[in-house]
Amino acid sequence: MCRFVESVQLKDGVFKRLDLHQERLMKAMTDYYPKDKIVDLKSVLMHTSFPVEGLFKCRVVYDSEIREIEFIPYIKREIHSLKLVETQMESTPFKKVDRSLLVAAFALRGDCDDVIMVKDGLLTDTSFTNIALFDGVNWFTPHVPLIYGVNRTQLVREGILTEKDINSSDLVNFKRVSLFNAMNEFGSIELDISSIRH
């Protein structure tokens, strides 16, 4: 049985991007459990006792139904350097509980803080975030990420990010790289392009 996870940002009692988390949950359940009733994530969370002050990761584990909900105080990771590593991970529209391939890629970071995984010559994601690169005028995000994050989906739909195939050799054309996910807003982790090492 395949299990999935949604990591929902809970800030001062407000769940962020719940509609997009619901959209991704629905995709996973429709693909893997088509005979089961789709879980209404908002309804489930609103009937859960949750913290009303501070920043928390609300971790929801599910398969054909919700299996676990936990609220974890969130502390932003310090990222100052990134290493390019090769991967053969398949892109997926949802997040699986099994992170073994991401953990294996992260282990290749050397003396860097995290990795950017490269598949077939194209940039994808870090071990825990989507990425975007700034060329001095516009922000671009890899056309095919490993995981289609909810924050990424929102930023693309709003026109803040443009999807584009970005070859590792194209890095010389960019100035900045931004790391973001459901817990880290776009712009909250931003590095000079020189922080990416081959």
C-alpha distance (Angstrom), angle and dihedral (degrees) to the residues before:
residue distance angle dihedral
M1 . . .
C2 3.80 . .
R3 3.80 116.6 .
F4 3.77 127.0 -157.9
V5 3.78 136.3 -165.3
E6 3.78 136.6 -147.1
S7 3.81 117.1 -163.2
V8 3.78 104.8 -158.4
Q9 3.78 121.8 -169.6
L10 3.80 112.1 -124.7
K11 3.79 111.8 -170.1
D12 3.79 120.8 176.9
G13 3.78 91.2 -24.7
V14 3.81 96.5 -46.7
F15 3.82 122.7 113.2
K16 3.82 112.0 -142.5
R17 3.81 126.4 -140.8
L18 3.81 93.5 -3.2
D19 3.81 91.6 156.3
L20 3.80 90.8 58.2
H21 3.80 92.4 46.1
Q22 3.82 87.9 51.1
E23 3.80 90.0 50.2
R24 3.81 91.5 53.2
L25 3.82 93.2 43.9
M26 3.80 89.5 51.2
K27 3.81 90.7 52.2
A28 3.82 91.8 51.8
M29 3.80 94.3 46.1
T30 3.81 93.4 45.2
D31 3.81 91.3 50.9
Y32 3.81 98.0 42.7
Y33 3.82 105.7 23.2
P34 3.82 105.7 27.5
K35 3.82 93.8 158.1
D36 3.81 94.6 54.8
K37 3.78 127.5 85.9
I38 3.82 113.5 -100.3
V39 3.80 111.2 -109.6
D40 3.81 115.7 -119.4
L41 3.80 98.6 -135.4
K42 3.80 95.9 -170.6
S43 3.79 92.5 51.9
V44 3.80 92.0 48.5
L45 3.81 93.7 49.2
M46 3.79 94.5 45.1
H47 3.81 88.7 56.3
T48 3.81 91.2 51.4
S49 3.78 125.8 89.9
F50 3.81 105.0 -113.9
P51 3.83 137.4 171.0
V52 3.80 115.4 -93.2
E53 3.81 98.6 -163.5
G54 3.79 128.9 56.6
L55 3.80 136.2 14.5
F56 3.79 118.1 -59.7
K57 3.77 138.3 171.5
C58 3.79 107.1 -131.0
R59 3.80 102.6 -153.1
V60 3.80 113.0 -160.5
V61 3.82 117.4 -172.5
Y62 3.80 117.4 -166.7
D63 3.77 146.3 158.6
S64 3.82 116.9 165.3
E65 3.81 86.1 -15.9
I66 3.81 140.0 6.4
R67 3.80 109.5 -69.4
E68 3.79 103.5 173.8
I69 3.81 140.7 8.0
E70 3.78 121.9 -172.1
F71 3.78 134.8 168.2
I72 3.80 114.8 -142.1
P73 3.83 122.3 -173.2
Y74 3.79 104.9 -117.5
I75 3.79 124.6 -131.1
K76 3.80 116.8 -178.9
R77 3.80 115.3 -120.8
E78 3.78 117.5 -121.0
I79 3.80 108.8 -122.9
H80 3.82 120.3 -178.5
S81 3.81 103.6 149.7
L82 3.81 138.1 30.6
K83 3.79 132.0 -162.0
L84 3.80 124.5 -151.5
V85 3.81 111.5 -127.1
E86 3.79 131.4 175.5
T87 3.80 120.0 -114.4
Q88 3.77 138.2 176.9
M89 3.81 94.5 -161.6
E90 3.78 115.2 141.7
S91 3.79 119.4 -120.1
T92 3.80 113.4 -112.4
P93 3.82 134.6 -172.1
F94 3.81 92.1 -140.7
K95 3.80 140.1 42.2
K96 3.79 118.8 -107.0
V97 3.80 121.9 -154.2
D98 3.81 89.0 -127.4
R99 3.82 105.8 87.7
S100 3.81 97.0 166.2
L101 3.82 94.9 120.1
L102 3.82 91.5 48.7
V103 3.80 90.5 48.4
A104 3.81 90.2 50.4
A105 3.82 91.0 51.3
F106 3.82 91.4 47.1
A107 3.82 89.2 54.0
L108 3.82 88.2 64.0
R109 3.83 93.2 62.5
G110 3.82 94.1 103.3
D111 3.81 108.9 -168.4
C112 3.82 92.4 -16.6
D113 3.81 124.3 101.9
D114 3.79 95.9 -123.2
V115 3.80 143.8 -15.2
I116 3.77 137.6 -109.0
M117 3.78 107.8 -144.7
V118 3.79 117.6 -136.4
K119 3.79 120.4 -157.9
D120 3.81 120.9 -171.5
G121 3.80 88.7 -15.5
L122 3.82 94.3 -53.3
L123 3.80 127.4 112.6
T124 3.81 116.0 -116.6
D125 3.84 124.2 163.5
T126 3.79 142.7 -39.8
S127 3.80 118.0 -109.9
F128 3.82 90.9 -87.6
T129 3.81 109.6 12.7
N130 3.75 145.3 47.7
I131 3.79 114.9 -118.2
A132 3.80 139.5 -140.9
L133 3.80 129.9 -168.5
F134 3.80 128.3 -147.8
D135 3.81 121.0 -144.3
G136 3.79 95.1 -171.4
V137 3.81 94.1 -87.2
N138 3.82 110.2 35.7
W139 3.79 139.9 25.9
F140 3.81 118.3 -126.3
T141 3.79 129.9 -170.1
P142 3.81 125.2 -161.9
H143 3.78 110.2 -86.3
V144 3.81 92.0 -134.0
P145 3.81 113.0 34.3
L146 3.79 121.4 -176.7
I147 3.80 90.3 -119.5
Y148 3.80 124.4 23.6
G149 3.80 99.2 -134.0
V150 3.80 121.9 -156.0
N151 3.81 93.2 -125.7
R152 3.81 90.0 50.6
T153 3.81 90.7 49.6
Q154 3.81 91.2 52.5
L155 3.81 94.0 46.6
V156 3.82 92.5 49.7
R157 3.81 92.8 47.0
E158 3.81 90.5 49.7
G159 3.81 91.1 50.9
I160 3.80 94.1 -118.4
L161 3.81 90.7 118.3
T162 3.80 128.6 36.9
E163 3.80 120.1 -150.7
K164 3.79 114.5 -124.8
D165 3.80 139.5 157.2
I166 3.81 104.4 -108.2
N167 3.79 117.3 -165.8
S168 3.78 117.7 -152.9
S169 3.81 87.1 -119.8
D170 3.83 89.0 59.5
L171 3.81 93.1 68.6
V172 3.81 90.9 96.7
N173 3.83 87.2 68.1
F174 3.81 93.5 60.4
K175 3.80 134.5 74.3
R176 3.81 106.3 -167.9
V177 3.79 140.1 23.2
S178 3.81 124.2 -152.8
L179 3.82 125.0 -159.4
F180 3.79 118.1 -157.0
N181 3.79 142.9 158.0
A182 3.80 139.8 154.9
M183 3.81 90.5 -60.9
N184 3.81 100.3 36.7
E185 3.78 117.0 58.6
F186 3.79 120.8 -137.0
G187 3.82 107.9 -85.6
S188 3.81 95.6 23.0
I189 3.84 92.8 100.2
E190 3.79 109.7 35.3
L191 3.80 127.5 156.9
D192 3.76 138.8 -178.2
I193 3.79 111.9 -100.7
S194 3.81 88.7 -116.8
S195 3.81 87.9 70.9
I196 3.83 88.4 74.3
R197 3.79 111.8 89.7
H198 3.78 129.4 -166.2
